[in-house]
Amino acid sequence: MKNISIFIILVSLSLSICAKEIKIPQERIKQIKTIKRDFKNSSQELKNKIVAQINKMDELLMSEASEEEIKKEFKFLKELRNKHQSLRLESLLKMRRILPLKERVFLKFMKGPGGRGENIRGSLHDQE
């Protein structure tokens, strides 16, 4: 939990610095913060479900569950992750709508470390 708090503080600080460097007006910064807050609120329950599903997958992999059951639960995990990614995309698109072209570089910072977005616990990559 401490890591998440530190990350949020660092992102907020980075956003403020970035916004000043590209001279984004305060009104747009407020709009972006509102969009980010809305995304955080709407995605939290989904994140919790993803973490619970990852835990369930861990348990299934160590149990005597059938491969069919494991694949079914993995498919559900992928669906949850896809929903989360869709919410994130919608949030970025909302921000994009309010930013003029030359300020859109700011969106790169909204995606998280390395420009890849925040990482939800677990490293099961959904490759087929």
N, C-alpha and C positions, 0 to 999 in steps of 0.2 A: 504494500500500500504506500510505503514511503517513496518507492521508485516512481509511482504514478504521480504523487504530489510534486516531487521534484521535477518530473517531466513537464507537468502542467505549468509550473512556475517558469521553467526554462522556455517553454513554447510561448507563454505570454510575454516574457521579456523579449524574446526574439521577434515576436510579432510587432511589439511596440517599436523596437529598433528598426526593423524592416520598413514599417509604415512611415517612420520619420525619414528614412533614407529615400524612399520613393515618393514621399510627400502625399500620402493618402489623407484626404480631409477627415477630420474627426467624425463627421456624420456617417461616412462610409465605414469607418472603423467600428462605430457603434452598431451599425447594421450587421457587419461581419460577426461581431461578438454575439449578437442576438442569434444569428444563424448557427454559430458554433454551439451556443448554449442549448438551442432547440435540438440540434443533432445529438448532443451529449445526452440530453434528457430522453429523447426518443430511442436512442440506441442502447441505453444502459441495460434494459431488460433483455434485449437480444444478446448482448455481450454475456450476461449472466447465464443465459440458456446455452451459449456456445461453450463456456467454461464447464458447465454441468455435463454437456454432451461429450466433451473431451474426457472428463473424468469417467463417464460411463464407458467410453471407448477403451480407456486404460483398463478398467475392470473387466470388460468383455475379453480383451486380448489376453488377460492373465487367467481367465476362467476356462471352462469347458464349453463355452458357447459355440454354436455352429458357425461356420464361415458365412453362411447365408444371413444369419442374424447380425454378425459383425458388419457385413457389407450393407445391410439395411440401415443400421445405425450410422455408418459412415456416410451413406447417401443423405441422411437427415442432417448430419453435421455440415456437409457441403451446402445443403439448402439454407441452413441458418447463416453460414458465412456469406453466401451469395446475397441474402437479404440485407446483411450488414453492409456489404460492399455497395449495394444499390442505394441504401440510405446515405452512405458516404458520398456517392456520386451526386445524388440529388442535392446534398448540402453544398458540394463544390460548385455545382451548376447555379445554385441560388446566388452564391458569392460572385461567380463569374458574371451573372446578369447585372450586378450593381457596379462592377469595376470596369472602367474604360480600358481599352486595349493595352495601353502602356503600363497600367497598374496590375495587370493580370499575372505578372511575374510573382506577385504576392501569393498566389494560389499554390505555388510550389512549396512554400513554407507551411501551408495549411495541411499538407499531406503527411507531415511527420518526419522522423529521422530518415535521412537518405532519400527523401522524396518518394518513399514507398508506403507511407501511411503508418499508423500505429499498428503494433503487433498484438494480436490477441493470443493469450497463452496457448502454447502448443505449436509444434512445427510439422504437423501433418499437412504436407502440401497436396493440394487437390489436383494431382496430375492423373490423367487417364490414358 
